[in-house]
Amino acid sequence: MIAPNRPLFSLGQTVATPGAVEWLQQAAVDATLLLSRHENGDWGDLDEEDSATNQAAVTHGDRILSCYNIQGTRVYVITEADRSSTCILLASEY
C-alpha cells in the first residue's frame, strides 16, 4: 500500500523491546522510519488478508500489526487497539 501524506491513526506512547533497540542500533535502522511507515499504512511484508485486517482495524479500532523484513531480520510494529501504545519488537520476541 502507498502511504498517504498524514498518519492514519495515533501511535500513542512508542516503546521498543531491549532486543529491538540493540538490533536497530547495530543495523543502523532508524526506528522513526519504521513508525512512520506503520502509521501511514505501509504494513511492510504482510499478505493481502493481514493487510485487509489492518485496514479494518484502522476504522474499527482493533490492534494493528506491521512486519518488516530488514537485513534478514523480521521486525514487528504493533499498535494496541486503544491506540495507547505502539511497540517495536523482533520476531523472536513476539
N, C-alpha and C positions, 0 to 999 in steps of 0.2 A: 504494500500500500504506500502511496506517496503521502508524505507528511504535509499537513496543512500549515498555514502560517502561524497559527496560535494553538496552544495546548487544548486537548480535548477534555481534560479533567485535571483536578488538583492532585499533586503528589503527596501532599501532607508533609509530615516530617520524613526526611530522607536519611536512611541508615544503610550500612553495609556490614556484612559479617567480617570478622578478622581475616578469614581466608581470602575473601574477595578483595579487601583492602590491600593485602600483601600482593595478590596476583595482579591487581590493577597497577600498582606501583612498579612491579618487576616488568610487566609487559608494556609499560608506558601508555596505558589506555586512560583516557580522560573520562571519569565517571559522569561528568555533567553531559557529555555527548550521549552516553547510554540513556541517561534520564530524559534528555531532550527527545531522542528517538522514541522512547517509550510513551511519553506524554503526548506526542504528536501523531501517534497511531502507526508508527513503524514497529511492528511487533517482531521483526527480525526473522528468525528461522522457524516460524510456526506453519503448520499446514493450513489449508483453507478452512477446515472445520474449527480449529482453535482460533484462527483469526476472526471468524464469524462470531464465535463465542465472546471474544474481546469486544467486538463492535457492539454486540448486545449489552455487554457489561457496562460500556460507557453510558448507554442510555438508561439502563435499569439499576445501576449501582452495585453490580457484582464485582468480585475480585478480577483484576486484570494482570495477565502474565505475559511477559515477553521473553524470548530466548535468543541470544546472540552467540553464534559460533565465531570466536575470535582467536586467531593463532592456535587453533586446535583445542581450545577450551570453551565449554559451554557456560555462558553466564546468564543467569536469570535476573529479571527485574520484575518485582511483584508489588502491585498496589492493592492495599486492602479494600474491601467492599465499601467501607465507610469513608474512604479517602483520607484516613488519619495518618497513614504512613506508607512509605514505599521502601522496599529493601532490595539491595543488590547482593546476590549470593552466587556461589559457584554451584554447578550441577551436583557436584559431590557433597554439597552441604544441604541439598534440598530434601 
